[in-house]
Amino acid sequence: MRFNSEILGLPSGTDVLLRELVHERTGIYFDAAKSDILMDKLSPLVVKRGFSSFLDYYYFLKYDDQADAEWGNVMNALSVQETFFWREIDQIHALVNTIVPHWFSTRPGKTMRIWSAGCATGEEPLTIAMALMEAGWLDRVSIEIDASDASSTAIEKARQGLYRERAFRNLSPERRERYFEQEGSSLWRIQANLHNRVKFSIANLVNESETARLATADVIFCRNVFIYFSEISIARTARFFKRRMLDPGYLFVGASESLIRLNTGFALEEVDDAFVYVKES
């Protein structure tokens, strides 16, 4: 649905109010140049609620008793679910080949916890599970993998474990045959023994009550999420990770993302052929 000001009223300044409210509640930042994009994404929700203007919807989101449930719909509308298996694999190789063996060498008998934050439809945590399984770690030591996303639609798809051809553009045919079973002509289902290694949940990264337990992980993958956040939201989220993570604490972000200019309490280190942010003591 294309936003049409003749259908939905947009009183002066309402776009600013909505942009600021969305930024506050989700971390996602729409600057003035992207205001129309936000309106386009929200307009079906405004119509569905029976409102005649975006201002009415703003007041509803900010003050109504039913707003908490509606924010779930907003997150689904704003969610970007573009991901695929074996993405930015150098970082996962660094985890499997160097970080995991070093961690267990100093903590024998302990459980390592890995969190895929902003996991979309689940390709990232399942890739992590594949790589750990291939290296034999899942049979030798105790590793828990959590995965979360703010979009309930994305998490439902992740829990279903069904994927289309586009998700396999970086995955070898051999691995697809090993870990997936074809259903129909265009769908592939992840094998249960791998799928069950990941625990999926709904969590908004800027809602600390929803992520407090998850953020105590030893390793956090928060990749290609911060590209949608403002620097303020990035710094606040990373600092929260730092407070909650145990030492040493490893944080992976996307290749196009950086925390270097932000005071987050993480130091950038090179591990094998990948970069990782390590919690400073």
Secondary structure, 3 states (H helix, E strand, C coil): CCCCCCCCECCCCHHHHHHHHHHHHHCECCCHHHHHHHHHHHHHHHHHCCCCEHHHHHHHHHHCCCHHHHHHHHHHHHCCCCCCCCCCHHHHHHHHHHHHHHHHHHCCCCEEEEEEECCCCCHHHHHHHHHHHHCCHHHHCEEEEEEEECCHHHHHHHHHCEECHHHHCCCCHHHHHHHEEEECCCEEEECHHHHCCEEEEECCCCCHHHHCCHHHCCEEEECCCHHHECHHHHHHHHHHHHHHCCCCCEEEECCCCCCCCCCCCEEEEEECCEEEEEECC
